Amino acid sequence: MMTIDQQLEQIKVVPVIAIKDASKAAKLAQVLSDNGLPCAEVTFRTEQAAQAIKNMREAYPEMLIGAGTVLNSAQVDQAIEAGVDFIVSPGFNPTTVKYCQQRGVTIVPGVNSPSLVEQAMAMGLTTLKFFPAEPSGGTAMLKALSAVYPVKFMPTGGVSPTNVKEYLSIPSVLACGGTWMVPNDLIENEQWEELSALVADVKQLLL
């Protein structure tokens, strides 16, 4: 059984999704899986997030599914109940980290400074989200942090087709989070062929 880190490293790009209608989640999971990105970070920015995760999990049990933008213990509970593999938070909240550790679920909290990396390491974390990646100094900042700290990063925020390969070329980067291949309007309008093409482009880009 591969660890979450190993699965992320294999997938390389994690589609970050804000889904407003959970009934479209299973079809979206199919599009991602069929086109070689069997992974999703479903953000808790919408009321349908937990149900969307549940629908994806039921339809695609093998898929790697994370809950994103998790801000408190109640959302951690909802995410676990829905069947997530891991939790992602935009910032580093020791209370949320501790709660995830108590519940036995992997958390990848957001950091963007040396102090936050050290606080995360002090809690035993070795995989961190670098967020918001581009506004926080992009690959230059990430290289500086990587030179000092023995941790792995998942940069998210401003990652796009034009810079994703540069991020992935940094040895400490496991995978990148991105939204460009899962635009909300295409999901809402059920434009599955267009979405399939965008996801297939990501795979092509990574070759």
Backbone as JSON Lines, residues from 0, in Angstrom:
{"i":0,"aa":"M","n":[0.84,-1.21,0.0],"ca":[0.0,0.0,0.0],"c":[0.88,1.26,0.0]}
{"i":1,"aa":"M","n":[0.68,2.11,-0.99],"ca":[1.48,3.34,-1.06],"c":[1.02,4.36,-0.01]}
{"i":2,"aa":"T","n":[1.98,5.14,0.5],"ca":[1.62,6.22,1.42],"c":[0.97,7.36,0.63]}
{"i":3,"aa":"I","n":[0.36,8.3,1.35],"ca":[-0.23,9.49,0.69],"c":[0.86,10.23,-0.08]}
{"i":4,"aa":"D","n":[2.04,10.39,0.55],"ca":[3.15,11.08,-0.1],"c":[3.54,10.4,-1.41]}
{"i":5,"aa":"Q","n":[3.64,9.09,-1.39],"ca":[4.02,8.35,-2.6],"c":[2.97,8.5,-3.71]}
{"i":6,"aa":"Q","n":[1.71,8.49,-3.3],"ca":[0.63,8.66,-4.28],"c":[0.68,10.06,-4.89]}
{"i":7,"aa":"L","n":[0.9,11.07,-4.05],"ca":[0.98,12.46,-4.54],"c":[2.16,12.61,-5.5]}
{"i":8,"aa":"E","n":[3.27,12.0,-5.13],"ca":[4.48,12.09,-5.96],"c":[4.25,11.46,-7.34]}
{"i":9,"aa":"Q","n":[3.46,10.41,-7.35],"ca":[3.16,9.73,-8.61],"c":[2.19,10.57,-9.46]}
{"i":10,"aa":"I","n":[1.22,11.2,-8.82],"ca":[0.19,11.96,-9.54],"c":[0.72,13.31,-10.05]}
{"i":11,"aa":"K","n":[1.57,13.95,-9.23],"ca":[2.25,15.21,-9.56],"c":[1.39,16.48,-9.56]}
{"i":12,"aa":"V","n":[0.16,16.4,-10.08],"ca":[-0.71,17.59,-10.07],"c":[-2.06,17.21,-9.46]}
{"i":13,"aa":"V","n":[-2.43,17.95,-8.42],"ca":[-3.68,17.68,-7.71],"c":[-4.73,18.71,-8.13]}
{"i":14,"aa":"P","n":[-5.81,18.3,-8.78],"ca":[-6.86,19.24,-9.14],"c":[-7.58,19.76,-7.89]}
{"i":15,"aa":"V","n":[-7.59,21.08,-7.74],"ca":[-8.24,21.71,-6.57],"c":[-9.62,22.19,-7.01]}
{"i":16,"aa":"I","n":[-10.65,21.61,-6.37],"ca":[-12.02,21.77,-6.87],"c":[-12.94,22.44,-5.86]}
{"i":17,"aa":"A","n":[-13.7,23.43,-6.35],"ca":[-14.79,24.0,-5.54],"c":[-16.08,23.6,-6.27]}
{"i":18,"aa":"I","n":[-16.82,22.67,-5.69],"ca":[-18.0,22.15,-6.4],"c":[-19.28,22.6,-5.71]}
{"i":19,"aa":"K","n":[-20.17,23.19,-6.48],"ca":[-21.41,23.74,-5.91],"c":[-22.56,22.75,-5.93]}
{"i":20,"aa":"D","n":[-22.46,21.74,-6.79],"ca":[-23.54,20.76,-6.93],"c":[-22.95,19.36,-6.83]}
{"i":21,"aa":"A","n":[-23.17,18.73,-5.66],"ca":[-22.56,17.42,-5.38],"c":[-23.02,16.33,-6.34]}
{"i":22,"aa":"S","n":[-24.15,16.54,-7.01],"ca":[-24.63,15.52,-7.95],"c":[-23.71,15.39,-9.17]}
{"i":23,"aa":"K","n":[-22.84,16.39,-9.36],"ca":[-21.91,16.34,-10.5],"c":[-20.55,15.75,-10.12]}
{"i":24,"aa":"A","n":[-20.39,15.42,-8.84],"ca":[-19.08,14.98,-8.34],"c":[-18.63,13.65,-8.93]}
{"i":25,"aa":"A","n":[-19.53,12.68,-9.02],"ca":[-19.15,11.35,-9.51],"c":[-18.69,11.43,-10.97]}
{"i":26,"aa":"K","n":[-19.39,12.22,-11.77],"ca":[-19.01,12.37,-13.18],"c":[-17.66,13.07,-13.29]}
{"i":27,"aa":"L","n":[-17.44,14.06,-12.44],"ca":[-16.15,14.77,-12.43],"c":[-15.03,13.79,-12.05]}
{"i":28,"aa":"A","n":[-15.3,12.94,-11.07],"ca":[-14.32,11.93,-10.65],"c":[-13.99,11.0,-11.81]}
{"i":29,"aa":"Q","n":[-15.01,10.68,-12.6],"ca":[-14.8,9.82,-13.77],"c":[-13.89,10.49,-14.79]}
{"i":30,"aa":"V","n":[-14.16,11.77,-15.05],"ca":[-13.35,12.54,-16.01],"c":[-11.88,12.56,-15.57]}
{"i":31,"aa":"L","n":[-11.66,12.82,-14.27],"ca":[-10.29,12.88,-13.74],"c":[-9.61,11.51,-13.85]}
{"i":32,"aa":"S","n":[-10.33,10.47,-13.42],"ca":[-9.75,9.12,-13.42],"c":[-9.47,8.62,-14.82]}
{"i":33,"aa":"D","n":[-10.44,8.81,-15.72],"ca":[-10.28,8.32,-17.09],"c":[-9.15,9.0,-17.85]}
{"i":34,"aa":"N","n":[-8.81,10.21,-17.43],"ca":[-7.76,10.97,-18.14],"c":[-6.44,11.02,-17.38]}
{"i":35,"aa":"G","n":[-6.29,10.1,-16.44],"ca":[-4.99,9.91,-15.81],"c":[-4.67,10.78,-14.6]}
{"i":36,"aa":"L","n":[-5.68,11.46,-14.02],"ca":[-5.45,12.23,-12.78],"c":[-6.45,11.76,-11.71]}
{"i":37,"aa":"P","n":[-6.27,10.55,-11.19],"ca":[-7.25,9.98,-10.25],"c":[-7.11,10.57,-8.85]}
{"i":38,"aa":"C","n":[-7.27,11.88,-8.79],"ca":[-7.03,12.59,-7.54],"c":[-7.84,13.88,-7.52]}
{"i":39,"aa":"A","n":[-8.25,14.31,-6.32],"ca":[-8.97,15.59,-6.2],"c":[-8.79,16.14,-4.79]}
{"i":40,"aa":"E","n":[-8.64,17.46,-4.72],"ca":[-8.72,18.15,-3.43],"c":[-10.01,18.97,-3.49]}
{"i":41,"aa":"V","n":[-11.03,18.47,-2.79],"ca":[-12.34,19.14,-2.81],"c":[-12.37,20.15,-1.67]}
{"i":42,"aa":"T","n":[-12.49,21.42,-2.02],"ca":[-12.37,22.46,-0.99],"c":[-13.7,22.7,-0.27]}
{"i":43,"aa":"F","n":[-13.57,22.96,1.02],"ca":[-14.74,23.26,1.84],"c":[-15.15,24.73,1.69]}
{"i":44,"aa":"R","n":[-15.07,25.23,0.46],"ca":[-15.53,26.6,0.2],"c":[-16.99,26.61,-0.22]}
{"i":45,"aa":"T","n":[-17.55,25.42,-0.41],"ca":[-18.96,25.33,-0.79],"c":[-19.67,24.41,0.2]}
{"i":46,"aa":"E","n":[-20.98,24.61,0.33],"ca":[-21.77,23.81,1.26],"c":[-21.87,22.34,0.84]}
{"i":47,"aa":"Q","n":[-21.63,22.08,-0.44],"ca":[-21.78,20.73,-0.98],"c":[-20.5,19.89,-0.87]}
{"i":48,"aa":"A","n":[-19.45,20.44,-0.3],"ca":[-18.14,19.77,-0.31],"c":[-18.18,18.35,0.25]}
{"i":49,"aa":"A","n":[-18.71,18.2,1.46],"ca":[-18.71,16.87,2.11],"c":[-19.49,15.84,1.28]}
{"i":50,"aa":"Q","n":[-20.64,16.26,0.77],"ca":[-21.45,15.36,-0.04],"c":[-20.74,15.01,-1.35]}
{"i":51,"aa":"A","n":[-20.05,15.99,-1.92],"ca":[-19.3,15.76,-3.17],"c":[-18.21,14.72,-2.94]}
{"i":52,"aa":"I","n":[-17.51,14.84,-1.81],"ca":[-16.45,13.88,-1.47],"c":[-17.07,12.48,-1.33]}
{"i":53,"aa":"K","n":[-18.2,12.41,-0.63],"ca":[-18.89,11.13,-0.41],"c":[-19.26,10.48,-1.75]}
{"i":54,"aa":"N","n":[-19.8,11.3,-2.66],"ca":[-20.2,10.79,-3.97],"c":[-19.01,10.28,-4.78]}
{"i":55,"aa":"M","n":[-17.9,11.05,-4.72],"ca":[-16.68,10.63,-5.43],"c":[-16.16,9.32,-4.86]}
{"i":56,"aa":"R","n":[-16.13,9.25,-3.53],"ca":[-15.6,8.06,-2.85],"c":[-16.41,6.81,-3.21]}
{"i":57,"aa":"E","n":[-17.73,6.96,-3.23],"ca":[-18.59,5.81,-3.56],"c":[-18.39,5.36,-5.01]}
{"i":58,"aa":"A","n":[-18.27,6.34,-5.89],"ca":[-18.12,6.0,-7.32],"c":[-16.72,5.49,-7.66]}
{"i":59,"aa":"Y","n":[-15.7,6.06,-7.0],"ca":[-14.31,5.69,-7.3],"c":[-13.53,5.44,-6.01]}
{"i":60,"aa":"P","n":[-13.71,4.24,-5.43],"ca":[-13.08,3.92,-4.14],"c":[-11.55,4.04,-4.15]}
{"i":61,"aa":"E","n":[-10.94,3.84,-5.34],"ca":[-9.47,3.85,-5.43],"c":[-8.89,5.25,-5.54]}
{"i":62,"aa":"M","n":[-9.73,6.23,-5.8],"ca":[-9.26,7.59,-6.05],"c":[-8.62,8.2,-4.8]}
{"i":63,"aa":"L","n":[-7.6,9.04,-4.98],"ca":[-6.98,9.76,-3.86],"c":[-7.76,11.06,-3.67]}
{"i":64,"aa":"I","n":[-8.43,11.17,-2.54],"ca":[-9.3,12.34,-2.32],"c":[-8.91,13.09,-1.05]}
{"i":65,"aa":"G","n":[-8.7,14.39,-1.21],"ca":[-8.39,15.24,-0.08],"c":[-9.5,16.26,0.12]}
{"i":66,"aa":"A","n":[-9.6,16.78,1.35],"ca":[-10.51,17.89,1.63],"c":[-9.66,19.12,1.8]}
{"i":67,"aa":"G","n":[-9.97,20.17,1.04],"ca":[-9.18,21.39,1.12],"c":[-9.9,22.51,1.86]}
{"i":68,"aa":"T","n":[-9.16,23.57,2.18],"ca":[-9.69,24.74,2.9],"c":[-10.4,24.3,4.19]}
{"i":69,"aa":"V","n":[-9.8,23.33,4.88],"ca":[-10.37,22.86,6.15],"c":[-9.85,23.78,7.26]}
{"i":70,"aa":"L","n":[-10.8,24.43,7.96],"ca":[-10.43,25.48,8.9],"c":[-10.67,25.14,10.37]}
{"i":71,"aa":"N","n":[-11.41,24.05,10.64],"ca":[-11.73,23.74,12.04],"c":[-12.02,22.25,12.23]}
{"i":72,"aa":"S","n":[-12.17,21.86,13.48],"ca":[-12.37,20.45,13.84],"c":[-13.67,19.88,13.26]}
{"i":73,"aa":"A","n":[-14.71,20.71,13.22],"ca":[-16.0,20.24,12.68],"c":[-15.85,19.83,11.22]}
{"i":74,"aa":"Q","n":[-15.09,20.62,10.46],"ca":[-14.87,20.28,9.04],"c":[-14.0,19.03,8.9]}
{"i":75,"aa":"V","n":[-13.06,18.85,9.83],"ca":[-12.24,17.63,9.82],"c":[-13.16,16.42,9.98]}
{"i":76,"aa":"D","n":[-14.08,16.49,10.94],"ca":[-15.03,15.4,11.17],"c":[-15.87,15.11,9.93]}
{"i":77,"aa":"Q","n":[-16.38,16.18,9.31],"ca":[-17.2,16.02,8.1],"c":[-16.4,15.34,6.99]}
{"i":78,"aa":"A","n":[-15.16,15.78,6.84],"ca":[-14.3,15.24,5.77],"c":[-14.0,13.76,5.99]}
{"i":79,"aa":"I","n":[-13.69,13.4,7.24],"ca":[-13.38,12.0,7.56],"c":[-14.62,11.13,7.32]}
{"i":80,"aa":"E","n":[-15.75,11.64,7.77],"ca":[-17.01,10.92,7.6],"c":[-17.33,10.7,6.12]}
{"i":81,"aa":"A","n":[-16.97,11.68,5.29],"ca":[-17.22,11.59,3.85],"c":[-16.27,10.62,3.15]}
{"i":82,"aa":"G","n":[-15.15,10.31,3.82],"ca":[-14.23,9.31,3.27],"c":[-12.94,9.84,2.66]}
{"i":83,"aa":"V","n":[-12.44,10.96,3.16],"ca":[-11.19,11.51,2.57],"c":[-9.96,10.7,2.97]}
{"i":84,"aa":"D","n":[-8.92,10.85,2.15],"ca":[-7.62,10.25,2.45],"c":[-6.73,11.22,3.22]}
{"i":85,"aa":"F","n":[-6.91,12.51,2.95],"ca":[-6.07,13.5,3.63],"c":[-6.8,14.85,3.71]}
{"i":86,"aa":"I","n":[-6.27,15.7,4.59],"ca":[-6.85,17.03,4.85],"c":[-5.82,18.09,4.45]}
{"i":87,"aa":"V","n":[-6.29,19.17,3.84],"ca":[-5.41,20.28,3.49],"c":[-5.99,21.56,4.08]}
{"i":88,"aa":"S","n":[-5.12,22.35,4.73],"ca":[-5.6,23.64,5.25],"c":[-4.77,24.77,4.64]}
{"i":89,"aa":"P","n":[-5.37,25.95,4.48],"ca":[-4.64,27.05,3.83],"c":[-3.51,27.6,4.69]}
{"i":90,"aa":"G","n":[-3.7,27.51,6.01],"ca":[-2.68,28.02,6.94],"c":[-2.28,26.96,7.94]}
{"i":91,"aa":"F","n":[-1.41,27.35,8.86],"ca":[-0.95,26.42,9.89],"c":[-1.65,26.73,11.2]}
{"i":92,"aa":"N","n":[-2.64,25.89,11.54],"ca":[-3.39,26.06,12.78],"c":[-3.08,24.86,13.68]}
{"i":93,"aa":"P","n":[-2.28,25.07,14.75],"ca":[-1.88,23.95,15.6],"c":[-3.07,23.16,16.16]}
{"i":94,"aa":"T","n":[-4.19,23.84,16.43],"ca":[-5.38,23.16,16.96],"c":[-5.93,22.16,15.95]}
{"i":95,"aa":"T","n":[-6.02,22.59,14.7],"ca":[-6.52,21.7,13.64],"c":[-5.54,20.56,13.39]}
{"i":96,"aa":"V","n":[-4.24,20.88,13.38],"ca":[-3.22,19.84,13.17],"c":[-3.32,18.77,14.26]}
{"i":97,"aa":"K","n":[-3.39,19.23,15.5],"ca":[-3.48,18.31,16.65],"c":[-4.72,17.43,16.54]}
{"i":98,"aa":"Y","n":[-5.82,18.05,16.14],"ca":[-7.08,17.31,16.03],"c":[-6.98,16.22,14.95]}
{"i":99,"aa":"C","n":[-6.38,16.56,13.81],"ca":[-6.19,15.57,12.74],"c":[-5.29,14.43,13.22]}
{"i":100,"aa":"Q","n":[-4.25,14.77,13.97],"ca":[-3.35,13.74,14.49],"c":[-4.09,12.81,15.46]}
{"i":101,"aa":"Q","n":[-4.94,13.4,16.28],"ca":[-5.74,12.6,17.22],"c":[-6.69,11.67,16.48]}
{"i":102,"aa":"R","n":[-7.23,12.16,15.37],"ca":[-8.18,11.37,14.59],"c":[-7.5,10.43,13.58]}
{"i":103,"aa":"G","n":[-6.18,10.52,13.51],"ca":[-5.43,9.6,12.66],"c":[-5.54,9.86,11.17]}
{"i":104,"aa":"V","n":[-5.74,11.13,10.81],"ca":[-5.83,11.47,9.38],"c":[-4.67,12.39,9.02]}
{"i":105,"aa":"T","n":[-4.1,12.18,7.83],"ca":[-2.98,13.01,7.36],"c":[-3.45,14.43,7.12]}
{"i":106,"aa":"I","n":[-2.69,15.41,7.63],"ca":[-2.99,16.81,7.31],"c":[-1.77,17.45,6.65]}
{"i":107,"aa":"V","n":[-2.05,18.23,5.6],"ca":[-1.02,18.99,4.9],"c":[-1.38,20.47,5.08]}
{"i":108,"aa":"P","n":[-0.84,21.12,6.12],"ca":[-1.2,22.51,6.39],"c":[-0.39,23.49,5.54]}
{"i":109,"aa":"G","n":[-0.95,24.66,5.33],"ca":[-0.28,25.69,4.53],"c":[0.76,26.47,5.32]}
{"i":110,"aa":"V","n":[1.92,26.69,4.71],"ca":[2.99,27.5,5.3],"c":[3.58,28.37,4.19]}
{"i":111,"aa":"N","n":[4.18,29.49,4.57],"ca":[4.9,30.29,3.57],"c":[6.06,31.07,4.18]}
{"i":112,"aa":"S","n":[6.56,30.58,5.33],"ca":[7.7,31.25,5.97],"c":[8.51,30.25,6.78]}
{"i":113,"aa":"P","n":[9.78,30.58,7.06],"ca":[10.62,29.69,7.86],"c":[10.0,29.38,9.23]}
{"i":114,"aa":"S","n":[9.45,30.39,9.88],"ca":[8.87,30.18,11.22],"c":[7.75,29.14,11.19]}
{"i":115,"aa":"L","n":[6.89,29.23,10.18],"ca":[5.77,28.29,10.08],"c":[6.25,26.88,9.77]}
{"i":116,"aa":"V","n":[7.27,26.77,8.93],"ca":[7.84,25.44,8.63],"c":[8.36,24.82,9.92]}
{"i":117,"aa":"E","n":[9.06,25.62,10.74],"ca":[9.62,25.1,11.99],"c":[8.53,24.68,12.97]}
{"i":118,"aa":"Q","n":[7.46,25.47,13.03],"ca":[6.35,25.11,13.92],"c":[5.7,23.8,13.48]}
{"i":119,"aa":"A","n":[5.56,23.63,12.16],"ca":[4.98,22.39,11.63],"c":[5.89,21.2,11.91]}
{"i":120,"aa":"M","n":[7.18,21.4,11.72],"ca":[8.14,20.32,12.0],"c":[8.12,19.93,13.47]}
{"i":121,"aa":"A","n":[7.94,20.91,14.33],"ca":[7.9,20.65,15.78],"c":[6.72,19.76,16.14]}
{"i":122,"aa":"M","n":[5.68,19.75,15.27],"ca":[4.52,18.89,15.51],"c":[4.62,17.57,14.74]}
{"i":123,"aa":"G","n":[5.82,17.33,14.2],"ca":[6.06,16.05,13.54],"c":[5.64,15.97,12.08]}
{"i":124,"aa":"L","n":[5.34,17.13,11.49],"ca":[4.89,17.12,10.08],"c":[6.08,17.21,9.13]}
{"i":125,"aa":"T","n":[6.0,16.44,8.05],"ca":[7.1,16.45,7.08],"c":[6.63,16.8,5.66]}
{"i":126,"aa":"T","n":[5.3,16.9,5.47],"ca":[4.76,17.31,4.16],"c":[3.87,18.53,4.38]}
{"i":127,"aa":"L","n":[4.18,19.61,3.69],"ca":[3.49,20.88,3.91],"c":[3.03,21.48,2.59]}
{"i":128,"aa":"K","n":[1.93,22.23,2.67],"ca":[1.45,22.96,1.5],"c":[2.17,24.31,1.49]}
{"i":129,"aa":"F","n":[2.71,24.7,0.35],"ca":[3.31,26.03,0.24],"c":[2.24,26.92,-0.38]}
{"i":130,"aa":"F","n":[1.67,27.79,0.44],"ca":[0.5,28.57,0.0],"c":[0.5,29.97,0.61]}
{"i":131,"aa":"P","n":[0.06,30.98,-0.17],"ca":[-0.19,30.96,-1.62],"c":[1.15,31.04,-2.35]}
{"i":132,"aa":"A","n":[1.41,30.07,-3.19],"ca":[2.76,29.88,-3.75],"c":[3.32,31.1,-4.48]}
{"i":133,"aa":"E","n":[2.64,31.55,-5.5],"ca":[3.19,32.67,-6.3],"c":[3.3,33.97,-5.5]}
{"i":134,"aa":"P","n":[2.22,34.4,-4.78],"ca":[2.34,35.64,-4.0],"c":[3.39,35.56,-2.88]}
{"i":135,"aa":"S","n":[3.75,34.33,-2.47],"ca":[4.71,34.17,-1.37],"c":[6.16,34.06,-1.85]}
{"i":136,"aa":"G","n":[6.38,34.33,-3.12],"ca":[7.76,34.3,-3.62],"c":[8.05,33.18,-4.6]}
{"i":137,"aa":"G","n":[7.04,32.36,-4.87],"ca":[7.17,31.35,-5.92],"c":[8.34,30.38,-5.73]}
{"i":138,"aa":"T","n":[8.92,29.98,-6.86],"ca":[9.97,28.96,-6.82],"c":[11.22,29.45,-6.09]}
{"i":139,"aa":"A","n":[11.5,30.74,-6.15],"ca":[12.7,31.27,-5.46],"c":[12.57,31.08,-3.95]}
{"i":140,"aa":"M","n":[11.4,31.4,-3.4],"ca":[11.17,31.23,-1.96],"c":[11.2,29.74,-1.59]}
{"i":141,"aa":"L","n":[10.59,28.94,-2.44],"ca":[10.52,27.5,-2.18],"c":[11.92,26.88,-2.16]}
{"i":142,"aa":"K","n":[12.76,27.31,-3.09],"ca":[14.14,26.8,-3.13],"c":[14.9,27.21,-1.87]}
{"i":143,"aa":"A","n":[14.65,28.44,-1.41],"ca":[15.32,28.92,-0.19],"c":[14.89,28.1,1.03]}
{"i":144,"aa":"L","n":[13.58,27.81,1.14],"ca":[13.08,27.01,2.25],"c":[13.61,25.58,2.16]}
{"i":145,"aa":"S","n":[13.64,25.04,0.94],"ca":[14.08,23.66,0.73],"c":[15.55,23.46,1.06]}
{"i":146,"aa":"A","n":[16.33,24.53,0.91],"ca":[17.76,24.43,1.19],"c":[18.01,24.23,2.69]}
{"i":147,"aa":"V","n":[17.05,24.66,3.5],"ca":[17.24,24.66,4.95],"c":[16.49,23.53,5.66]}
{"i":148,"aa":"Y","n":[15.3,23.19,5.16],"ca":[14.43,22.27,5.89],"c":[14.2,20.94,5.16]}
{"i":149,"aa":"P","n":[14.32,19.82,5.9],"ca":[14.11,18.5,5.29],"c":[12.63,18.11,5.22]}
{"i":150,"aa":"V","n":[11.85,18.91,4.52],"ca":[10.42,18.62,4.38],"c":[10.03,18.59,2.9]}
{"i":151,"aa":"K","n":[8.86,18.04,2.63],"ca":[8.33,18.01,1.27],"c":[7.22,19.06,1.16]}
{"i":152,"aa":"F","n":[7.07,19.63,-0.04],"ca":[6.09,20.69,-0.24],"c":[5.09,20.36,-1.34]}
{"i":153,"aa":"M","n":[3.89,20.92,-1.17],"ca":[2.87,20.85,-2.22],"c":[2.46,22.31,-2.51]}
{"i":154,"aa":"P","n":[3.14,22.97,-3.45],"ca":[2.81,24.36,-3.77],"c":[1.44,24.48,-4.42]}
{"i":155,"aa":"T","n":[0.68,25.45,-3.98],"ca":[-0.67,25.71,-4.51],"c":[-0.91,27.21,-4.43]}
{"i":156,"aa":"G","n":[-1.6,27.73,-5.45],"ca":[-1.91,29.17,-5.45],"c":[-1.07,29.89,-6.47]}
{"i":157,"aa":"G","n":[-1.64,30.03,-7.67],"ca":[-0.89,30.68,-8.76],"c":[-0.09,29.7,-9.59]}
{"i":158,"aa":"V","n":[-0.23,28.4,-9.29],"ca":[0.45,27.4,-10.13],"c":[-0.39,27.23,-11.39]}
{"i":159,"aa":"S","n":[0.29,27.22,-12.54],"ca":[-0.41,27.2,-13.83],"c":[0.39,26.38,-14.84]}
{"i":160,"aa":"P","n":[-0.17,26.16,-16.04],"ca":[0.59,25.4,-17.04],"c":[1.95,26.03,-17.37]}
{"i":161,"aa":"T","n":[2.06,27.35,-17.19],"ca":[3.33,28.01,-17.55],"c":[4.44,27.81,-16.52]}
{"i":162,"aa":"N","n":[4.08,27.54,-15.25],"ca":[5.14,27.42,-14.25],"c":[5.16,26.07,-13.5]}
{"i":163,"aa":"V","n":[4.19,25.19,-13.79],"ca":[4.1,23.94,-13.02],"c":[5.36,23.08,-13.13]}
{"i":164,"aa":"K","n":[5.97,23.05,-14.31],"ca":[7.17,22.22,-14.48],"c":[8.36,22.77,-13.68]}
{"i":165,"aa":"E","n":[8.39,24.09,-13.57],"ca":[9.46,24.72,-12.78],"c":[9.31,24.34,-11.3]}
{"i":166,"aa":"Y","n":[8.08,24.35,-10.81],"ca":[7.84,23.92,-9.42],"c":[8.21,22.44,-9.24]}
{"i":167,"aa":"L","n":[7.75,21.62,-10.16],"ca":[7.98,20.17,-10.03],"c":[9.44,19.79,-10.18]}
{"i":168,"aa":"S","n":[10.24,20.69,-10.76],"ca":[11.67,20.39,-10.92],"c":[12.44,20.54,-9.6]}
{"i":169,"aa":"I","n":[11.82,21.17,-8.6],"ca":[12.46,21.33,-7.29],"c":[12.34,19.98,-6.54]}
{"i":170,"aa":"P","n":[13.46,19.4,-6.11],"ca":[13.42,18.06,-5.51],"c":[12.49,17.92,-4.3]}
{"i":171,"aa":"S","n":[12.28,18.99,-3.56],"ca":[11.43,18.89,-2.36],"c":[9.93,18.94,-2.68]}
{"i":172,"aa":"V","n":[9.59,19.21,-3.94],"ca":[8.17,19.31,-4.32],"c":[7.62,17.93,-4.67]}
{"i":173,"aa":"L","n":[6.62,17.51,-3.9],"ca":[5.96,16.22,-4.14],"c":[4.99,16.33,-5.31]}
{"i":174,"aa":"A","n":[4.15,17.37,-5.23],"ca":[3.1,17.58,-6.22],"c":[2.67,19.04,-6.12]}
{"i":175,"aa":"C","n":[1.96,19.52,-7.14],"ca":[1.41,20.88,-7.13],"c":[-0.1,20.81,-7.11]}
{"i":176,"aa":"G","n":[-0.72,21.74,-6.41],"ca":[-2.17,21.87,-6.48],"c":[-2.52,22.91,-7.54]}
{"i":177,"aa":"G","n":[-3.57,22.64,-8.32],"ca":[-3.95,23.6,-9.36],"c":[-5.43,23.58,-9.64]}
{"i":178,"aa":"T","n":[-5.94,24.7,-10.12],"ca":[-7.37,24.8,-10.43],"c":[-7.63,24.91,-11.92]}
{"i":179,"aa":"W","n":[-6.54,25.13,-12.71],"ca":[-6.77,25.49,-14.12],"c":[-7.46,24.4,-14.93]}
{"i":180,"aa":"M","n":[-7.32,23.11,-14.52],"ca":[-7.93,22.04,-15.32],"c":[-9.34,21.69,-14.85]}
{"i":181,"aa":"V","n":[-9.81,22.36,-13.8],"ca":[-11.18,22.09,-13.29],"c":[-11.96,23.4,-13.07]}
{"i":182,"aa":"P","n":[-12.12,24.23,-14.11],"ca":[-12.82,25.51,-13.94],"c":[-14.28,25.29,-13.51]}
{"i":183,"aa":"N","n":[-14.72,26.09,-12.55],"ca":[-16.09,25.96,-12.01],"c":[-17.17,25.99,-13.08]}
{"i":184,"aa":"D","n":[-17.03,26.91,-14.06],"ca":[-18.1,27.05,-15.05],"c":[-18.26,25.79,-15.9]}
{"i":185,"aa":"L","n":[-17.14,25.12,-16.2],"ca":[-17.23,23.88,-16.99],"c":[-17.91,22.78,-16.19]}
{"i":186,"aa":"I","n":[-17.63,22.74,-14.88],"ca":[-18.28,21.72,-14.02],"c":[-19.78,22.01,-13.94]}
{"i":187,"aa":"E","n":[-20.11,23.27,-13.67],"ca":[-21.52,23.65,-13.51],"c":[-22.32,23.41,-14.78]}
{"i":188,"aa":"N","n":[-21.69,23.68,-15.94],"ca":[-22.39,23.49,-17.21],"c":[-22.24,22.07,-17.77]}
{"i":189,"aa":"E","n":[-21.61,21.21,-16.96],"ca":[-21.43,19.8,-17.35],"c":[-20.74,19.66,-18.71]}
{"i":190,"aa":"Q","n":[-19.71,20.46,-18.92],"ca":[-18.95,20.39,-20.18],"c":[-17.82,19.37,-20.02]}
{"i":191,"aa":"W","n":[-18.23,18.1,-19.96],"ca":[-17.28,17.05,-19.6],"c":[-16.19,16.84,-20.65]}
{"i":192,"aa":"E","n":[-16.53,17.04,-21.92],"ca":[-15.51,16.85,-22.97],"c":[-14.42,17.9,-22.86]}
{"i":193,"aa":"E","n":[-14.83,19.15,-22.58],"ca":[-13.85,20.23,-22.42],"c":[-12.97,19.96,-21.2]}
{"i":194,"aa":"L","n":[-13.59,19.49,-20.12],"ca":[-12.83,19.16,-18.9],"c":[-11.86,18.01,-19.18]}
{"i":195,"aa":"S","n":[-12.33,17.01,-19.91],"ca":[-11.46,15.87,-20.26],"c":[-10.23,16.35,-21.02]}
{"i":196,"aa":"A","n":[-10.45,17.28,-21.93],"ca":[-9.34,17.81,-22.74],"c":[-8.33,18.55,-21.85]}
{"i":197,"aa":"L","n":[-8.82,19.34,-20.89],"ca":[-7.93,20.09,-19.99],"c":[-7.11,19.13,-19.12]}
{"i":198,"aa":"V","n":[-7.77,18.09,-18.62],"ca":[-7.07,17.11,-17.77],"c":[-6.04,16.33,-18.6]}
{"i":199,"aa":"A","n":[-6.42,15.95,-19.81],"ca":[-5.5,15.24,-20.7],"c":[-4.28,16.12,-21.03]}
{"i":200,"aa":"D","n":[-4.52,17.43,-21.17],"ca":[-3.41,18.38,-21.43],"c":[-2.4,18.38,-20.29]}
{"i":201,"aa":"V","n":[-2.91,18.27,-19.05],"ca":[-2.02,18.25,-17.88],"c":[-1.1,17.04,-17.97]}
{"i":202,"aa":"K","n":[-1.68,15.88,-18.27],"ca":[-0.88,14.66,-18.38],"c":[0.17,14.8,-19.48]}
{"i":203,"aa":"Q","n":[-0.23,15.41,-20.57],"ca":[0.68,15.62,-21.72],"c":[1.83,16.54,-21.3]}
{"i":204,"aa":"L","n":[1.48,17.58,-20.57],"ca":[2.44,18.58,-20.1],"c":[3.51,17.93,-19.2]}
{"i":205,"aa":"L","n":[3.08,16.94,-18.42],"ca":[3.98,16.31,-17.45],"c":[4.89,15.26,-18.07]}
{"i":206,"aa":"L","n":[4.59,14.85,-19.29],"ca":[5.42,13.81,-19.93],"c":[6.81,14.32,-20.27]}
